[in-house]
Structure formats: structure tokens, C-alpha cells
Amino acid sequence: MNKAVRETAPASNLRDFYRHFDAASLREALRRMYLIRRFEEGAEDAYTRGLIHGTMHLSIGQEASAVGACMDLRKSDYITSTHRGHGHCIAKGADPKLMFAEFFGKEEGYCRGRGGSMHIADVESGNLGANGIVGGGLPIAVGAALAIRKQKRDDVALCFFGDGASNEGAFHEALNMAAIWKLPVLFICENNKYGMSVSTERSMAVEHVADRASAYKMPGEIVDGNCIEDVSEAVMRATARARAGEGPSLIETKTYRIRGHSKSDRNRYRTKEEIEEWMARDPIGHFETNLEAFGILGKDEVTAIRTGAEAEIARAIEFAKGGTDPSPSELTRDVYTVGG
């Protein structure tokens, strides 16, 4: 393994992690993980019932990567997201009812129903937007980090992207520019093993995305993406470097999407055994076990968080169903062109 890459042992410093966050923050992290899981299950059900059109890309199984990465971020920190970005939205503080309104194409949605599943943005919470272009969020995050630098702030920009995006030119251009200017940006690669239907074993010459960090003279770190503690600790190290003016970092979270690439994916390229093996490594169950083991939550409290998330998602769906349909007369609102 390249010396620039640091690979942490699973659950390496659990006691340090549980000392860093208070009980309320840890409960909120579990709540957000459940909100993401139930949101996506609700979205999948709504799609099956014909209430949502188009397509969607679910991140069921990747909740620890999203929530762990955002746990220690400030509201003033930025994130950019991907086509598989529902979890990132919720992890950064988005309201599920406004997200569902966006899904349903309603005026009450974050983007007034124009963005849909792949283009939700919530600038107020620091979410600069999901992006249907593979790798599209990388240069945006670098631009946001440059703006932070110019404004003399000590905030950071955190860019989520997938393993497939690491093979795009935008990945290399973004990391190169961020490294040259030592910008306060964190590159978080959620490696779920497949770019659509192609395994990373067939699409990459190096074993790990984080191996590429040394080419841009930045730290590269590999963590268990299903272990919220390891993800959060890696991001905290990287944000501390960035806020101190020491430049960008590349973190690779090894995780897995339980569902197919999108709703049109027939999922024939993966074995049932592989999927079941990763289901047994469920990140929510892992976090619950540790919260109970450290005496932070009891089983009754865990149940209450779970049922509370289910009720919140049910209310969000009903809110979206009763939303306002856009008027055809405003078809071109918010559409801009630049004259020659």
C-alpha cells in the first residue's frame, strides 16, 4: 500500500469517539441514520405505487458514511452531493417533508419540484446540491473552498462522490487544483464496489481510490464506511487539517449499496450471497450495538428513535401528497440563458 494512504483498523478508537460527542449528538446521529433508511424505503414504495416518476438511486446500506462524515460539520460548512444523495441531504440537516415534496414535483419542495431526486439542494443548511453528472460535484466543491479562502473563513467544503467518479477527468483536475492552492476541501469517496454494473476490480488499475492521493501530495485514508465511528474520526482529522490551512484530504469509505444502481437496475451482476454478506454488516445495527454497549442508549430508547423516524417519514409523505402542483404558465421560471 502506498505510504500516503492510512488504513484504519475497524472501530479503532471507539472510546475516544464516544468521549468526543455528547449523548444528544449520538442520539441525533442514530435518528438521522434511521431517517435516511426510512426515507429511502418510503421513496421506493412511492415509486412502486406510481406516485414518483423518473428514476432514483438509493443508498440503503450506506447511512454510516453520510452521517459519520457530517457529524462534526458546522452549518456554515458546505457539502456537494451525488445522484445517490438523499442520505447526504438528511445528514446535513434537510427536512424530509421538503425533500419528499421535491420528489413529488411540488412547489413546496426544496427546488420547487424542478430538481427531483438527483438535484436536491438546501443552501441554508450548507448543501450546495446533489448532481446527476458523475463527478459533477468535485469542481463545485473546489470552487466553494476557494470562496471560503477568499472570504477568510475557517469553514470547509466536503465533496461526496462515488468510486465511478474517481475515473472521471473532473476528479483529477479538482484534486490537483485543491492541492496546489491548499484549499479547505475534503474529498469523500463512497466506494460501494460498483460503478453502475461494473466492479471496481475491473475499472481501476489501483486497488484503492485513496492510493491516488499521493499523486496530489495530500493524505489518503481508507476507512470502514459501515462504521460510523471510523468515518467520523477520519473526517474530523481532515477537517482539522483543512481549517488550519494545511489543505485537502482524500478519504475512501468502503461501503455497499444493498439495492441496485437505480430503479432500472435488474441487479444480475451481483450474487445473492454477496448482498446478504453486506446486509449482515448493517451500519445501523452496528451503531445501535455500540450505543447500548457504552451505556448511551437502552433498547427502549432505540425503539423510540426508530418508531419516531418512521412516523416522521409517514408525515412527510402525506405532506408531499397534499402539496401544490406547479403551474404550466411558470414553465420557464428560473430558466436562464446568456445572450451572445
C-alpha atoms as one frame of an Amber mdcrd trajectory, in Angstrom:
protein
   0.000   0.000   0.000   1.226   3.490  -0.811   2.763   5.233   2.212   0.460
   8.232   1.654  -2.537   6.042   2.417  -3.539   5.422   6.005  -5.879   2.493
   6.595  -7.541   2.495   9.994  -8.385  -0.646  11.897 -12.137  -1.235  12.318
 -13.564   0.724  15.267 -10.030   1.841  16.063 -10.675   4.376  18.836 -14.221
   3.765  19.983 -13.728   5.248  23.434 -12.254   8.446  22.001 -15.184   8.768
  19.617 -17.779   8.312  22.368 -15.974  10.832  24.559 -15.920  13.444  21.794
 -19.697  13.588  21.255 -22.325  14.107  23.937 -25.285  11.752  24.280 -27.675
  14.109  22.489 -25.406  14.276  19.429 -25.091  10.496  19.316 -28.852  10.034
  19.564 -29.311  12.539  16.752 -26.808  10.640  14.610 -28.771   7.417  15.059
 -32.032   9.266  14.347 -30.621  10.629  11.090 -29.433   7.188  10.046 -32.955
   5.864  10.599 -34.462   8.855   8.779 -32.279   8.098   5.761 -33.202   4.402
   5.772 -36.936   5.019   6.188 -36.884   7.924   3.712 -35.435   5.727   1.014
 -37.724   2.819   1.790 -40.660   5.260   1.619 -39.392   6.704  -1.651 -39.025
   3.220  -3.104 -42.579   2.355  -2.085 -43.923   5.608  -3.560 -42.122   4.868
  -6.832 -43.602   1.368  -6.953 -47.079   2.847  -6.434 -46.583   5.284  -9.301
 -46.533   8.378  -7.068 -43.000   9.311  -8.156 -41.836   9.332 -11.755 -38.439
   9.163 -13.419 -35.821   7.206 -11.505 -33.917   7.281  -8.233 -30.675   5.975
  -6.809 -30.935   4.553  -3.301 -28.139   4.456  -0.726 -29.650   1.864   1.626
 -26.665   0.351   3.452 -24.501   3.476   3.186 -26.012   5.520   6.025 -22.901
   5.495   8.242 -20.813   7.124   5.527 -23.214  10.067   5.113 -23.982  10.672
   8.793 -20.458   9.980  10.042 -18.983  12.457   7.570 -21.389  15.225   8.607
 -21.446  14.692  12.386 -18.802  17.275  13.228 -19.539  19.750  10.425 -20.849
  23.239  11.104 -23.947  24.642   9.457 -21.654  27.087   7.641 -19.591  24.251
   6.142 -20.571  23.208   2.626 -21.249  19.830   1.071 -21.710  18.776  -2.536
 -23.503  15.553  -3.290 -24.205  12.965  -5.997 -27.072  11.330  -7.846 -27.206
   8.989  -4.809 -27.545  11.874  -2.404 -30.644  11.505  -0.221 -28.523  10.444
   2.742 -26.175  13.385   2.393 -29.136  15.806   2.387 -30.583  14.406   5.600
 -27.174  14.056   7.262 -26.556  17.800   6.693 -29.932  18.698   8.198 -32.501
  18.724   5.386 -36.207  18.394   6.219 -37.626  15.089   4.868 -41.026  16.627
   4.138 -39.476  19.230   1.831 -37.390  16.502   0.214 -40.486  14.395  -0.452
 -42.262  17.464  -1.820 -39.360  17.800  -4.257 -39.696  14.118  -5.174 -43.384
  14.573  -5.848 -42.708  17.611  -8.056 -44.456  20.059  -5.701 -43.889  23.779
  -5.239 -43.153  23.192  -1.545 -40.030  21.180  -2.444 -36.508  22.483  -1.924
 -36.191  23.301  -5.623 -39.928  23.885  -6.168 -40.274  20.442  -7.683 -37.856
  21.152 -10.521 -34.892  19.181  -9.214 -36.379  15.857  -8.228 -34.359  13.042
  -6.676 -30.988  13.828  -8.257 -30.802  17.612  -7.842 -31.981  18.496  -4.337
 -30.187  21.500  -2.829 -30.597  23.206   0.528 -28.259  26.174   0.570 -29.457
  27.310   4.006 -28.032  24.168   5.606 -24.850  24.301   3.512 -25.921  21.698
   0.944 -24.885  23.112  -2.434 -26.755  20.366  -4.207 -26.902  16.818  -5.444
 -25.727  16.339  -9.012 -26.825  13.980 -11.776 -23.456  14.367 -13.525 -20.982
  11.733 -12.348 -18.172  13.696 -10.716 -20.059  16.970 -11.163 -19.792  17.949
  -7.513 -15.986  17.796  -7.413 -15.187  21.104  -9.173 -18.106  22.793  -7.401
 -16.627  21.837  -4.020 -13.229  23.193  -5.062 -14.895  26.458  -6.100 -16.710
  26.644  -2.765 -13.436  26.029  -0.932 -11.787  28.819  -2.921 -14.655  31.142
  -1.929 -14.092  30.191   1.726 -10.411  31.058   1.349 -11.146  34.400  -0.317
 -13.614  35.295   2.439 -11.005  34.422   5.092 -13.310  31.932   6.827 -12.216
  28.750   8.567 -15.051  26.658   7.160 -14.606  23.640   4.884 -16.217  22.182
   1.774 -16.875  18.445   1.799 -17.413  16.666  -1.508 -19.165  13.289  -1.656
 -18.577  11.208  -4.781 -18.571   7.554  -5.801 -15.874   5.180  -6.999 -17.032
   5.664 -10.597 -16.428   9.415 -10.367 -12.798   8.794  -9.417 -12.225   7.675
 -13.021 -13.539  10.961 -14.430 -11.267  13.787 -15.506 -13.020  16.157 -13.098
 -11.704  14.090 -10.175  -8.065  14.587 -11.145  -8.493  18.238 -12.089 -10.269
  19.015  -8.805  -7.713  17.246  -6.601  -4.824  18.845  -8.461  -6.163  22.392
  -8.100  -7.147  21.864  -4.456  -3.664  20.547  -3.662  -1.805  23.333  -5.487
  -3.740  26.028  -3.632  -4.065  24.068  -0.356  -7.816  24.651  -0.317 -10.014
  23.649   2.665 -11.818  20.814   0.885 -12.401  17.180   1.844 -12.900  14.604
  -0.870 -15.058  11.720   0.406 -15.197   8.748  -1.968 -18.029   6.379  -1.072
 -16.702   3.204  -2.669 -19.660   0.823  -2.863 -17.756  -1.567  -5.159 -19.726
  -0.896  -8.335 -19.990   1.916 -10.869 -23.457   1.075 -12.213 -22.816  -2.608
 -13.050 -19.009  -2.653 -13.311 -16.916  -3.780 -10.349 -14.055  -1.537  -9.237
 -11.824  -4.583  -9.690 -12.365  -4.212 -13.439 -12.460  -0.419 -13.695  -9.406
   0.646 -11.639  -5.723  -0.158 -12.045  -5.075   0.562  -8.361  -6.724  -1.360
  -5.559  -7.968   1.655  -3.614  -9.193   5.089  -4.683  -7.189   6.523  -1.772
  -3.990   5.240  -3.425  -4.351   8.174  -5.820  -3.896  10.756  -3.046  -0.101
  10.607  -3.267  -0.215  11.898  -6.855  -1.578  15.171  -5.444   0.579  15.257
  -2.302  -2.388  15.006   0.067  -3.249  12.482   2.786  -5.268   9.480   1.685
  -7.168   7.376   4.180  -9.280   4.230   3.908 -11.996   3.540   6.467 -14.815
   1.076   7.027 -17.725   3.009   5.546 -20.222   0.958   7.541 -18.613   2.003
  10.830 -19.845   5.493  11.719 -17.119   5.923  14.322 -14.283   5.342  11.845
 -15.836   7.615   9.213 -16.393  10.432  11.691 -12.892  10.241  13.162 -11.261
  10.322   9.717 -13.323  13.345   8.706 -12.531  15.147  11.967  -8.808  14.682
  11.311  -9.219  16.009   7.773 -11.344  18.996   8.785  -8.809  19.954  11.453
  -6.085  19.989   8.774  -8.244  21.986   6.372  -9.292  24.589   8.956  -5.634
  25.020   9.921  -4.716  25.870   6.327  -2.955  22.563   5.640  -5.007  21.743
   2.560  -7.232  18.944   1.243  -7.552  15.259   2.120  -8.958  12.216   0.327
 -10.971   9.739   2.404 -12.279   6.485   0.945 -15.186   4.889   2.802 -15.590
   1.220   1.876 -19.326   0.577   1.867 -22.077  -1.110  -0.152 -25.442  -0.272
  -1.698 -27.932  -3.023  -0.932 -30.252  -2.006  -3.772 -29.314  -1.839  -7.456
 -27.700   1.137  -9.136 -31.102   2.674  -9.927 -34.709   1.563 -10.218 -33.984
   0.235 -13.743 -31.145  -1.991 -12.495 -32.064  -5.688 -12.655 -29.091  -6.481
 -10.420 -27.837  -9.531 -12.301 -24.135  -8.786 -11.846 -24.075  -9.441  -8.073
 -24.618 -12.687  -6.237 -27.268 -13.187  -3.588 -24.519 -14.304  -1.215 -22.576
 -11.070  -1.667 -25.615  -8.934  -0.931 -26.527 -10.999   2.128 -22.958 -10.770
   3.437 -23.114  -6.970   3.333 -26.618  -6.883   4.798 -25.170  -8.678   7.817
 -22.789  -5.695   8.223 -25.691  -3.261   8.538 -24.305   0.109   9.712 -27.387
   0.984  11.756 -27.254  -2.270  13.699 -23.531  -1.750  14.309 -24.124   1.726
  15.742 -27.050   0.595  17.905 -24.934  -2.188  19.403 -22.159   0.221  20.368
 -24.542   2.841  21.746 -26.015   0.204  24.018 -22.600  -1.235  24.928 -21.340
   2.192  26.035 -24.490   2.789  28.085 -25.663   5.726  25.984 -28.971   4.227
  24.857 -31.174   1.437  26.124 -33.232  -0.839  23.901 -36.400   1.139  24.655
 -34.721   4.374  23.580 -33.506   2.769  20.348 -37.035   1.567  19.638 -38.397
   5.052  20.292 -35.899   6.603  17.856 -36.803   4.043  15.210 -40.556   4.492
  15.564 -40.151   8.270  15.688 -38.293   8.223  12.378 -40.979   6.031  10.824
 -43.699   8.421  11.960 -41.781  11.459  10.663 -41.372   9.884   7.232 -45.056
   8.921   7.102 -45.995  12.550   7.854 -43.531  13.772   5.234 -45.115  11.613
   2.533 -48.586  12.863   3.407 -47.303  16.446   3.304 -45.900  15.853  -0.170
 -49.110  14.244  -1.424 -51.012  17.373  -0.428 -48.502  19.754  -1.997 -49.101
  22.323  -4.721 -48.632  21.303  -8.344 -46.589  23.788 -10.415 -48.473  25.975
 -12.876 -47.754  25.370 -16.603 -47.670  29.154 -17.011 -44.432  29.198 -14.980
 -42.649  26.562 -17.063 -39.710  28.854 -17.833 -39.375  30.393 -14.370 -35.816
  30.057 -13.062 -34.561  29.115 -16.550 -31.845  31.447 -17.756 -29.889  31.963
 -20.979 -26.939  34.160 -21.758 -27.122  36.165 -24.955 -24.264  36.317 -27.447
